[in-house]
Amino acid sequence: MSKRLVLKTLLGVSLALGLAMGAQAQDALARTKASGILKIGTETAFAPFDFIDAGNHVGLNSDLMNEVAKEMGIKVEWTTLPWEGVLPGLEAKKFDMVTGPVTITKARMERYRFTPPIAEATVALLKRKGDKTVMKPEDIAGKPVGGGKASAQLAQLKTFAESLGKADVREYPGNNEAYADLAAGRIVAVGNSLPNISYVAQQRSDTFEVVKPAFGLKTYFGYVARKDDDSAKLMDAITTAMLKIKGDGRLAKIQNKWFGASFDTPDSVPTPAL
């Protein structure tokens, strides 16, 4: 090999290594600005936050993140997974944030960086319309109930059911499967956040109704990213955009579109109830 060819080869290798090291040196915000793409992970079986309608990904999360993207001058790239794979996907750096959304809890705050809350997340029960055996939350004692696997809502449902004595709580891959079993009479109730089940009851008023009052602790939904230096500036920018969207009324407008009501949420939740 000639000296000239050796030098060209070494120069090419050095350039490639330099570009790779430069990319690694960029934090998540710098990478997002350079590519013009914000990479987000979510599931699409959590209406009205994320779901598929006529083949399209729609819901509050899609609308809200499109507004955030406009504020930041970027576009959103979605990765959809079953819920139990979403947070592990974030930790594996398959995407930069999760808009699941995620219930803000003390344990999760130790592990993840949260955005401002996007809606209330207090857990309540959905039952078959006209089922007089479940008139209040305590009536599920000893009866089969269900919820979405790996969710904070399922964890609260288990705790509540166990506090009533004998518990028969069933885990489902997603909430849609739980709703199907509820409609078929295989379970008497589904535990999920009040916004979710209110939407389901509104959409299928001939089949379902909400059991009131809600039984869970007062909680909120937020979006999350990894709690590290790489994600810090990106989450600062997203938080700034979200607070602007909340302040000018766009968040309330989006909430009203999907829930028929808006939520009075704090700008942050430093001490979660859960």
C-alpha positions in Angstrom: 0.0 0.0 0.0 1.4 3.4 -1.0 2.1 6.1 1.7 -0.6 8.3 0.1 -3.2 5.6 0.4 -2.2 4.9 4.0 -2.5 8.5 4.8 -6.0 8.8 3.2 -7.1 5.7 5.1 -5.9 7.0 8.4 -7.5 10.4 7.7 -10.8 8.7 6.9 -10.7 6.6 10.1 -9.8 9.7 12.1 -12.6 11.7 10.6 -15.1 8.9 11.3 -14.0 8.6 14.8 -14.1 12.3 15.3 -17.7 12.5 14.0 -18.7 9.6 16.2 -17.1 11.1 19.3 -18.8 14.5 18.5 -22.2 12.8 18.2 -21.6 11.1 21.5 -20.5 14.4 23.1 -23.9 16.0 22.2 -26.6 15.9 24.8 -30.2 15.0 24.0 -31.2 18.6 23.3 -28.3 19.1 20.9 -29.1 15.9 19.1 -32.7 16.8 18.8 -31.9 20.2 17.4 -29.4 18.8 15.0 -31.8 16.2 13.6 -34.9 18.2 14.0 -36.6 15.1 15.5 -37.8 14.5 19.1 -38.0 10.7 19.6 -40.9 9.7 21.9 -42.0 6.3 23.1 -45.6 5.5 24.1 -48.4 2.9 23.8 -51.5 3.3 21.7 -54.1 1.5 23.9 -54.7 4.2 26.5 -57.5 6.3 25.2 -58.0 9.2 25.1 -54.3 9.9 25.7 -53.0 7.6 22.9 -55.0 5.3 20.6 -55.5 4.3 17.0 -58.4 5.7 15.1 -58.9 4.8 11.4 -55.3 3.7 11.3 -54.0 7.0 12.8 -52.3 7.6 16.1 -54.4 10.2 17.9 -55.2 11.5 21.4 -54.2 14.2 23.9 -50.5 13.2 23.9 -50.3 13.5 20.1 -52.0 16.9 20.1 -50.0 18.2 23.1 -46.6 17.0 21.8 -47.4 18.5 18.4 -47.8 21.9 20.1 -44.5 21.3 22.0 -42.8 20.5 18.8 -44.0 23.7 17.2 -42.6 25.7 20.1 -39.2 24.0 19.7 -39.2 24.1 15.9 -38.9 20.4 15.6 -41.0 17.3 14.6 -42.0 14.2 16.6 -41.0 10.6 15.8 -43.1 8.1 17.6 -42.2 4.6 18.7 -45.1 2.5 20.0 -44.8 -0.5 22.3 -47.0 -2.4 24.7 -46.9 -0.5 28.0 -44.7 -3.0 29.8 -42.0 -2.3 27.2 -42.2 1.5 27.2 -40.2 2.5 30.2 -37.5 -0.2 29.6 -37.3 1.2 26.1 -36.6 4.6 27.5 -33.8 3.2 29.8 -32.3 1.4 26.8 -32.2 4.8 25.0 -34.5 3.8 22.2 -36.1 7.2 22.5 -35.6 10.4 24.5 -38.8 10.6 26.4 -42.1 8.8 27.2 -45.5 10.3 26.9 -47.4 7.2 28.1 -48.5 9.1 30.2 -46.9 8.1 33.5 -48.4 8.5 37.0 -46.2 10.8 39.1 -45.1 8.8 42.1 -42.4 9.1 44.7 -40.6 6.0 43.5 -40.7 7.1 39.8 -39.4 10.6 40.7 -36.3 9.0 42.1 -35.7 7.2 38.7 -37.1 9.6 36.1 -37.4 13.3 35.3 -41.0 14.4 35.0 -42.6 17.2 32.9 -45.3 19.4 34.4 -48.5 17.4 34.9 -50.8 17.1 31.9 -54.0 15.8 33.7 -55.3 14.3 36.9 -54.7 10.5 37.3 -56.8 9.6 40.3 -57.9 5.9 39.9 -61.6 5.0 39.7 -63.7 2.0 38.6 -65.6 1.4 35.3 -68.5 -1.1 35.5 -71.1 -2.5 33.1 -74.0 -0.2 32.8 -76.9 -1.1 35.1 -74.8 -3.5 37.2 -76.4 -2.9 40.6 -74.0 -5.3 42.4 -71.3 -2.6 42.2 -72.7 0.7 43.4 -69.7 2.0 45.2 -66.0 1.1 45.1 -66.2 -1.2 48.2 -68.7 -3.4 46.4 -65.8 -5.1 44.4 -64.8 -7.1 47.5 -64.2 -10.7 46.5 -65.3 -10.1 42.9 -63.2 -10.4 39.8 -61.8 -7.0 38.6 -59.0 -6.1 36.3 -56.5 -3.5 35.0 -53.6 -3.0 32.6 -50.4 -4.8 33.4 -47.4 -2.9 34.8 -49.5 0.2 35.5 -49.8 2.4 38.6 -53.5 2.1 38.3 -53.4 -1.7 38.6 -51.1 -1.4 41.6 -53.6 0.9 43.4 -56.5 -1.4 42.4 -54.6 -4.4 44.0 -54.0 -2.5 47.2 -57.6 -1.3 47.4 -59.0 -4.8 46.7 -56.7 -6.4 49.2 -57.8 -3.9 51.9 -61.4 -5.2 51.4 -60.4 -8.8 52.2 -60.3 -11.5 49.5 -59.0 -10.0 46.2 -59.5 -11.3 42.7 -57.5 -8.9 40.6 -56.6 -9.9 37.0 -53.8 -8.4 34.9 -54.4 -7.7 31.2 -51.9 -6.8 28.5 -53.7 -3.5 28.0 -56.8 -1.7 29.1 -58.7 -2.6 25.9 -58.5 -6.3 26.8 -59.8 -5.5 30.3 -62.7 -3.5 28.9 -63.6 -6.4 26.6 -63.7 -8.8 29.5 -65.8 -6.3 31.4 -68.3 -6.0 28.6 -68.5 -9.8 28.3 -69.2 -10.1 32.0 -66.0 -12.0 32.9 -65.1 -9.3 35.4 -67.2 -6.7 37.3 -65.0 -3.7 37.0 -61.8 -2.2 35.6 -59.6 0.1 37.6 -58.1 3.0 35.6 -57.5 6.7 35.8 -60.7 8.8 36.0 -60.0 10.6 32.7 -59.6 7.3 30.9 -62.7 5.6 32.1 -64.8 8.8 31.8 -63.8 8.9 28.1 -64.6 5.2 27.7 -68.0 5.6 29.4 -68.7 8.6 27.2 -67.8 6.7 24.0 -69.8 3.5 25.0 -72.6 4.9 27.1 -74.8 1.9 26.3 -72.2 -0.5 27.8 -70.3 1.2 30.6 -70.6 3.6 33.4 -68.3 5.1 36.1 -68.4 4.0 39.7 -68.2 7.1 41.9 -66.5 8.3 43.9 -62.9 7.6 42.7 -61.1 5.4 45.3 -57.5 6.2 44.5 -55.2 8.8 45.9 -55.1 12.3 44.3 -52.5 11.8 41.6 -51.4 13.3 38.3 -50.0 12.2 34.9 -46.8 13.5 33.4 -44.3 12.6 30.8 -40.8 11.3 31.6 -37.2 11.2 30.5 -34.1 9.6 31.9 -32.8 11.3 35.0 -29.3 12.1 33.8 -27.1 14.9 32.4 -27.8 13.8 28.8 -31.6 14.5 29.2 -31.5 17.6 31.5 -31.4 20.4 28.9 -33.9 18.7 26.7 -36.4 18.3 29.5 -35.7 22.0 30.6 -36.7 23.0 27.0 -39.8 20.8 27.0 -40.9 22.0 30.4 -40.6 25.6 29.3 -42.7 24.9 26.2 -45.3 23.0 28.2 -45.7 25.7 30.8 -46.2 28.2 28.0 -48.8 26.0 26.4 -50.6 25.7 29.7 -50.3 29.4 30.4 -51.9 30.6 27.1 -54.8 28.1 27.4 -53.8 25.6 24.8 -53.5 22.7 27.3 -57.0 23.4 28.6 -58.4 23.4 25.1 -56.8 20.1 24.3 -58.1 18.6 27.6 -61.6 19.8 26.8 -61.3 18.2 23.3 -60.5 14.8 24.7 -62.2 14.7 28.2 -65.0 17.2 27.8 -63.5 19.1 30.8 -60.2 20.7 31.8 -58.1 19.9 34.9 -56.6 22.3 37.4 -53.1 20.8 37.6 -50.0 22.2 39.4 -46.9 23.2 37.5 -45.0 20.5 39.3 -45.6 17.8 41.9 -42.6 17.9 44.4 -44.3 15.6 46.9 -46.6 13.0 45.2 -49.4 11.4 47.2 -48.5 8.0 45.9 
